[in-house]
Amino acid sequence: MFKVITNQDDLTKVFIIRGIVSIEEQGVPYKIERDAYDYSAIHILGEDNGEPFAAGRIRVHGEYAKLERVAIRKSYRGKKLGHKLTDFMISAAKEQGFKKFKMHAQSHLVDFYRKHGFEIVGDVFKEAGIDHYVMIRNDSDQ
């Protein structure tokens, strides 16, 4: 269902999902949604019987694995797939040796990410015109 992508075709699917969710639904400008980090990050793709429905990106940010660009197509929401994607992304980052995780969570998703061990650090801020919080998870002591 979820996989770390290894080819251009799957990367194209990731960008399509992000375009639908970020650009079309959330109104994020294309020039913000795509960036130079897309070519050095680890990308995650979710597919159901060959139909792409979810995407995420993991980027090295100091000692943290930063979870970014998490997106699930509207027709696939409400099925616990966001939780499965988040768990998969954390597992993929752990396989790369990370024990600390970071994200910029949209304010309405704070409780969602708290269920995955993330905690707010600092105050609300705007990113692409949307309220966000920095959230971190530290598994170093476990």
N, C-alpha and C positions, 0 to 999 in steps of 0.2 A: 504494500500500500504506500509506504514512504521509502524513499531512497536518497542517498547522496548521489547527485548527478555526475556523470562522467563523460557526457558527449554533448555536442552542439544542439542536437534535436531536443534533448531534455531541457537545455538551457533556454531554448526558444519557448518551450512550454511554460517555464518559470516566468519569463518576461511577459507572456500573454496573461497569465493569472494575475500577476502584479499590476498589469495595465488595467485589467477589468476592475479589480478591487480598489486599487489606490487612485488611479487616474479617473476612471469613470464614476465609481461609487463615492469616493471620498474627496474628489476634486483636487487631488495633489497634482501640481504641474509636472509634466514629463521631465523637464530639466532638473527637478528635485528628485523624482522617483528613481531615475537612472543616474548612476554616478561611476566614478573611476574604480570604486571598490568592487564593482560587479565582476571584474576580471581577476581578482585575487581571492575572493571569498569562497567559502564552501556553500553550495546551493543544495537545497532540499526540495524534492518534488513529491507530491502526493497524487496518485492516480487510482482510479476505480475502473477496472475493466478497460484500461487504455484511455480513459477520459481524465485529463488533468484537472484537479480541483483545488490543490493547495500548493503553497510555495513558502519558502523561508530561506534566510541567508544567515550564515555564521561568519563573523569576521573577528580576526585577532585584534584585540584592543588592550595592549599592554599585557597584563597577566590574566585578563578576562577573555572569555569567549562571548562576543556580543551577538545576541540574537536580534535579527533585524528583518524587515520586509516580510513579516509573517502575514500571510493572506490566505483566506479560504473563500471560494466562490459562494455567493449567497445561497444557491440551491443546496449546498452541502452543509450549511450551518445548522446548529441545533442537534447535531448527531454525535457530539463528544469528539469530533475529529480535531478540533483545535487543541484539546488536551493531549490527544495522541500525537499530534504534530509537535507540540512543545516538548513532550517526553522524548520523542525521537531526536529532536534537535539537541537536547541536553545530552542524550546518550552519544550522539555523533561527536559532540564537543569533548565529552569525557574520553572517547576513544582516541582523540588527538592529545590527551594528557591534561586537559583543563579541569580545574576544580572550582573555579570562580566564573560566575556568569553575570552578564549585565544586559540591560535592554532599556530602550525608551518606550515605555508602555503608554498607549493612549489612556487617558484618565478613566474612561468607562470600562477599561479592562483590568484595572488594578486588582480587584477582587479575584478575577480569573487567574492572574499570575501569582497572587498570594497562595493559591492552592498548589502551586508548583514550587513553593519555598522562596519566592522573591519578596523583598521588602523595599519600600520606598526610601530613597535617599534624597533629601533636598526638597525643594519647592516645585510647584507646577511650572511648566514653561511651554511655549508655543513652538511647534515644529510643523512646518508646512501648514500653518494656520490652525492646527489641532492641538488641544491641551494634552501634554504628556508629563510623565514623571520618570525620573531615572529610578530603576529598580535593580537590585543586585541579589544574588544568591551565592553563598560561600559554602562549599562542601569540603573545604580544606581540613576541617577538624573531624571529619567523619571517616 
